Amino acid sequence: MSQGFDPRKHVAVNPERVSHTSSTDYPGHFADEDHSWNPAKFKKRLAVRIERLSNRSIEFDLVGVDASIANAFRRILLAEVPTVCIERVYVHNNTSIIVDEVLAHRLGLIPLNVDPRFMDYPGGQPTDRDTIVFKLCTKCERRRNAPRDAKDPAQLYINHEVLSSQLEWVPQGEQATVMSANPPAPSNPNIVLAKLRPGQEIEIELHAVKGLGKDHAKFSPVATASYRLLPKIILKKEIPPHLAEKFQKLVDESQARRETMSREVYRHPEFEGCVQLARVRNHFLFNIESEGFYPPERLLPEAIQVMRSKIRTIREAAQSLLQDVSVVEDVEMDER
């Protein structure tokens, strides 16, 4: 039988509402108890376990932190991990049915396989340190040897679709040397940008820069970054043997991780008082889908690095403030 409900560790999922959602003013601290910071204890409680990993997504458990920390990582992943995207589009010729503004918007959303560590943030005149140049030149023509009864555009025309793979990198300055190991290109070569018919053509130049998701969503390195609390099924008393199969169809304790918390079990009077649904307060199930340069397993370390940078900035500001206060106090003492 599962351990009982603990309001310090669990969030209760009741038939009509969710209770015990609020944490204390200082997470993990309770009145008349010693909860002083202990790095050894924190390290022992902290755990990160990868449950599933693919080329574009990752599911992992983050255990032993407060919701404020988990949510900070989620928000950093969405808005503050830098990437490189197309920012400026110079249209020299566009006779397709897609207007220039819509085409430029579609181009800006193409995820690029460019390491942002090689780039500086843009400022003033573009240079080879902060701008990557692409060009796109394509023209649709009729295929001369196409079958008469063909209806498929791929058989009838040449370049009937404009794909992201047709973006051609134009090295600037030392970029050909620095980025030769991993030439800039779209991470997905099969994104359809436009469809053309004979006589239509597109000729454009594109400038990509480094940016953050908080400035524009196209710079976000993830398609989605979300988490949920680990479900927990707490049995209050034994289930009668003749009802065990029915109970398992409603809630399966062995598959608690997949429990959707539908609360269907609460609708059956024969199970009243038998079970308490809850979620573990400090156990977060993360699901992240990567887009662009970063492999999914690298995204959390990048978010941690950004958070460490923020903490460093706050610490330096606090130290500077304390020094200023100390100087003011010394001046006041001298005046006296």
Disulfide bonds with the S-S distance in Angstrom:
none
